[in-house]
Amino acid sequence: MHLDLVDQLIFHYNRQHDHGLIEGFWYAKFRSMAISINRNKGILLLVDMGSLYEFGKRLQQEIGILTRVIDNISTPLAIELLRKVLYKTNDLDSIYQFTMMANETYPKKKIAVLSLCMTGKGTGKVAYAVIKNILPKEYNEKIDIVVTNYFDIKGNYHELQKYNKFVAVVGNVDPQLDIPYFPIGQLMDGNCQKKFFKLIDAEYNNNNKDKLSLDIYEKARLLLEQYVRYLNPKMAIKDIKKFMIRINYPIESEEKKLNLIVHMGCMLDRCIHQDSIYFDNIRTYIHEHITLFKMIREAVDVLAQNYDTKINDDEVCYIIKILETN
């Protein structure tokens, strides 16, 4: 993708957490930007804050610009959506629905603690430091600490719950949520800390049980999220699953099936970036496996259409190689 073209398609808006400025000020800035970039095809908002989610609804209601909002945005998802805008003829609703279906397939929640005060800048930050200080190192890898303020959490809590499993709230004001509240002073007490750790341990153990029950596609997604650069693993896994159903090839080993799914994800990542690989003696190999080759070739052509890319015969031969190897 050429950077100058990307700059023409993606516009950045940063709403600072400053309650000294009224909400209308930030919305006015957002509204002006939306009007200036609108080309009568609609606007896709990629947001990470609940208030910006509401901005999208308000914009469409007030001035009629077709607006769709995708929250919990990630870099791979942003890249995938940019590709669809650049290379596809899909309308805004088609792109939005495709994304929502992929996101609903694998909901992922993190264990988290709310660090709270009235502004999010005073005691909330102190609470964050206290939590980090009392947590043993192994706990730092188990949980996230979400620093926010009393006013935002009242409006955004249910939105945040979509992506976080909150076990407690720590701060200087009780927001009256459905989780235990720990005043920051009490958290310095040994008995109170034991109760706090017990909540975290209970939720962490539940999460580990869930991980043990992950199916083969979810395991593959987790692996791909660590390695691919140009592909959205959530979307890719859904398409690869359709590919596996389409070819209906018997694979006895779960490990072999996992290897193939991960290979397919990496293959798509390569093809999107137009990186080529080569298969030795390809013509002879195709001739020796012509029936299987035709079946896989047809299935990968369908897969490639979803990503506006091409999958060459060399890639098809490597898929056959994995299928045929014991």
C-alpha positions in Angstrom: 0.0 0.0 0.0 1.3 3.4 -0.9 1.6 5.6 2.2 0.2 8.7 0.5 -2.9 6.8 -0.5 -3.3 5.5 3.0 -3.1 9.0 4.4 -5.9 10.0 2.1 -8.1 7.2 3.4 -7.3 7.1 7.2 -7.9 10.2 9.4 -6.8 10.3 13.0 -8.9 11.8 15.8 -7.7 12.0 19.4 -10.1 12.9 22.2 -8.1 13.7 25.3 -9.3 12.8 28.8 -9.9 16.3 30.0 -13.2 17.0 31.8 -12.3 20.6 32.0 -13.6 20.8 28.4 -17.2 20.0 27.7 -18.2 17.0 25.6 -19.7 19.3 23.0 -16.2 20.8 22.2 -14.8 17.3 21.3 -17.9 16.4 19.3 -17.7 19.7 17.3 -14.1 18.9 16.4 -15.1 15.4 15.3 -18.1 16.6 13.4 -16.0 19.1 11.4 -13.5 16.4 10.5 -16.3 14.0 9.4 -17.9 16.6 7.2 -14.6 17.5 5.5 -13.7 13.9 4.7 -17.1 12.6 3.7 -17.3 11.5 0.0 -21.0 10.4 0.1 -20.1 6.8 0.6 -20.2 6.8 4.4 -17.6 6.8 7.2 -16.2 3.8 9.1 -15.1 4.8 12.6 -12.5 2.6 14.3 -12.7 3.6 18.0 -11.3 2.6 21.4 -13.6 4.7 23.6 -17.3 4.4 24.4 -17.9 8.2 24.0 -16.5 8.1 20.4 -18.9 5.2 19.8 -21.8 7.5 20.6 -20.3 10.2 18.4 -20.9 8.0 15.4 -24.6 7.5 16.2 -25.0 11.2 16.8 -23.3 12.2 13.6 -25.7 10.1 11.5 -28.7 11.3 13.3 -27.8 15.0 13.0 -26.5 15.4 9.5 -27.3 12.1 7.8 -23.8 10.9 7.0 -23.9 7.1 6.9 -21.7 6.0 9.8 -20.7 2.6 11.1 -18.6 2.1 14.2 -16.2 -0.7 15.1 -14.9 -0.7 18.6 -12.1 -2.6 20.4 -9.9 -1.9 17.3 -6.6 -3.6 16.8 -3.8 -3.1 14.3 -4.5 -6.3 12.3 -8.2 -5.4 12.1 -7.4 -1.9 11.0 -5.1 -3.2 8.3 -7.7 -5.7 7.1 -10.4 -3.0 6.9 -8.0 -0.7 5.0 -7.4 -3.4 2.5 -11.1 -3.8 2.0 -11.5 -0.1 1.4 -8.6 0.0 -1.0 -9.3 -3.1 -3.1 -12.9 -4.1 -2.7 -16.1 -2.7 -4.2 -18.1 -3.6 -1.1 -20.3 -1.0 0.3 -20.0 0.3 3.9 -22.6 -2.0 5.4 -21.0 -5.1 3.8 -17.6 -4.3 5.2 -19.2 -3.6 8.6 -21.2 -6.8 8.7 -18.2 -8.9 7.7 -16.2 -7.4 10.5 -19.0 -7.9 13.1 -19.4 -11.5 12.2 -15.7 -12.2 12.6 -15.5 -10.4 15.9 -18.5 -12.3 17.3 -16.9 -15.6 16.5 -14.2 -15.5 19.1 -15.0 -13.1 22.0 -11.9 -12.6 24.1 -11.9 -11.1 27.6 -9.0 -10.2 29.8 -9.0 -10.4 33.6 -8.8 -6.8 34.8 -9.0 -4.5 37.8 -10.5 -1.0 37.7 -8.4 1.8 39.2 -10.8 4.6 39.8 -11.1 8.2 41.1 -13.2 11.2 40.2 -10.9 12.5 37.5 -8.8 9.5 36.5 -5.7 11.6 37.1 -5.2 11.7 40.9 -6.1 8.8 43.2 -6.8 6.6 40.2 -3.1 6.8 39.2 -2.0 6.3 42.8 -4.3 3.2 43.0 -2.7 1.9 39.9 0.8 2.3 41.5 -0.4 0.6 44.7 -1.9 -2.4 42.8 1.3 -2.8 40.7 3.4 -2.6 43.9 1.5 -5.2 45.9 1.1 -7.7 43.1 3.7 -10.4 42.8 5.4 -10.6 39.4 3.3 -13.7 38.4 0.1 -11.6 38.9 1.3 -8.9 36.5 1.0 -11.4 33.7 -2.5 -12.5 34.8 -4.4 -9.2 34.8 -4.7 -5.7 33.3 -5.3 -2.6 35.3 -7.7 -0.2 33.7 -7.4 3.4 35.0 -10.5 5.5 34.5 -12.7 8.1 36.2 -16.0 8.0 38.0 -18.0 9.7 35.3 -16.7 7.7 32.3 -17.1 4.3 34.1 -20.8 5.1 34.8 -21.4 5.4 31.1 -18.9 3.0 29.7 -18.8 0.1 32.1 -21.0 -2.3 30.1 -19.0 -1.5 26.9 -15.7 -2.3 28.7 -17.2 -5.5 30.0 -17.4 -6.8 26.5 -13.6 -7.1 26.5 -12.6 -7.3 30.1 -13.5 -9.6 33.0 -13.4 -7.2 35.9 -12.8 -8.8 39.3 -12.6 -5.7 41.5 -12.4 -1.9 41.6 -9.9 0.0 43.6 -10.0 3.7 44.4 -11.4 6.5 46.5 -15.0 6.3 45.4 -17.4 3.4 45.2 -19.0 3.4 41.7 -21.7 0.9 42.9 -20.8 -1.7 40.2 -21.4 -5.5 40.2 -17.8 -6.2 41.4 -16.2 -5.8 44.9 -14.9 -2.4 45.8 -11.6 -1.9 47.7 -10.8 1.5 49.2 -7.2 2.3 48.3 -6.3 2.6 52.0 -7.6 -0.8 52.9 -5.6 -2.4 50.1 -2.5 -1.7 52.2 -3.8 -4.1 54.9 -2.6 -7.7 54.7 -6.0 -9.3 55.2 -7.6 -7.1 52.6 -4.8 -8.1 50.1 -5.5 -11.8 50.7 -9.2 -11.2 49.7 -8.0 -9.2 46.7 -5.6 -12.0 45.5 -8.2 -14.6 46.1 -10.6 -12.9 43.7 -7.9 -12.8 41.0 -6.8 -16.4 41.6 -10.4 -17.6 41.3 -10.9 -15.9 38.0 -7.5 -16.9 36.6 -8.2 -20.6 37.4 -11.5 -20.3 35.5 -9.8 -18.8 32.5 -7.2 -21.6 32.5 -10.0 -24.2 32.4 -11.4 -22.3 29.4 -8.0 -22.4 27.6 -7.9 -26.2 28.1 -11.2 -26.5 26.3 -10.1 -24.4 23.2 -10.9 -26.1 20.0 -8.3 -26.6 17.2 -9.3 -23.4 15.4 -9.0 -21.2 18.5 -5.6 -22.6 19.2 -4.5 -21.8 15.6 -5.9 -18.3 16.0 -3.9 -17.7 19.1 -0.7 -18.9 17.3 -1.4 -16.7 14.3 -2.0 -13.6 16.4 1.7 -13.9 17.5 3.2 -14.1 14.0 1.2 -12.8 11.1 1.6 -9.1 10.1 -0.9 -8.4 7.3 -3.8 -10.7 8.2 -6.6 -10.5 10.7 -6.5 -14.0 12.4 -10.1 -13.9 13.5 -11.3 -13.4 10.0 -8.8 -15.8 8.5 -9.7 -18.7 10.8 -13.3 -18.5 9.8 -12.4 -18.7 6.1 -9.9 -21.5 6.7 -12.5 -23.5 8.5 -14.8 -23.2 5.4 -11.8 -24.3 3.3 -11.3 -27.4 5.5 -15.0 -28.3 5.2 -14.9 -27.8 1.5 -12.0 -30.2 0.8 -13.3 -32.7 3.4 -9.9 -34.4 3.6 -9.5 -36.9 6.4 -6.9 -35.8 8.9 -6.3 -38.3 11.7 -4.0 -36.3 13.9 -5.1 -33.1 15.8 -1.5 -31.9 15.7 -1.4 -32.3 11.9 -4.7 -30.5 11.5 -3.4 -27.6 13.7 -0.2 -27.4 11.6 -2.2 -27.2 8.4 -4.5 -24.5 9.7 -1.5 -22.4 10.9 0.2 -23.0 7.6 -2.9 -21.8 5.8 -2.9 -18.6 7.9 0.8 -17.9 7.2 0.2 -18.6 3.5 -2.5 -16.0 3.3 -0.3 -13.5 5.1 2.4 -14.2 2.5 0.1 -13.9 -0.4 -1.5 -10.6 0.8 2.1 -9.2 1.0 2.9 -10.7 -2.3 5.8 -12.8 -1.0 6.5 -15.8 -3.2 7.7 -19.3 -2.3 8.8 -22.1 -4.7 8.2 -25.8 -4.8 10.9 -28.0 -6.4 9.9 -30.2 -9.4 6.4 -28.7 -9.3 5.2 -30.0 -12.7 6.1 -33.6 -11.8 4.5 -33.3 -8.4 1.2 -31.9 -9.8 1.1 -34.7 -12.3 1.5 -37.3 -9.6 -1.3 -35.7 -7.4 -3.5 -34.3 -10.2 -6.9 -35.3 -8.6 -6.0 -33.8 -5.2 -4.4 -30.8 -6.8 -7.5 -29.9 -8.7 -9.6 -30.1 -5.6 -7.3 -28.0 -3.5 -6.7 -25.6 -6.4 -10.5 -24.9 -6.6 -10.8 -24.5 -2.9 -7.9 -22.0 -2.5 -9.3 -20.0 -5.4 -12.5 -19.4 -3.4 -10.3 -18.6 -0.3 -8.2 -16.1 -2.3 -11.2 -14.1 -3.5 -12.0 -13.1 0.1 -8.6 -11.4 0.3 -8.2 -10.0 -3.2 -5.0 -12.0 -3.7 -3.7 -14.9 -5.7 -2.5 -18.2 -4.4 0.0 -19.8 -6.8 0.4 -23.5 -7.6 3.5 -23.7 -5.4 1.4 -22.9 -2.4 -1.1 -25.5 -3.4 1.6 -28.1 -3.6 2.8 -27.3 -0.1 -0.7 -27.8 1.2 -0.9 -31.2 -0.5 2.6 -32.0 0.9 1.3 -31.4 4.5 -1.9 -33.4 3.8 0.1 -36.3 2.4 2.8 -36.4 5.0 2.4 -38.9 7.8 
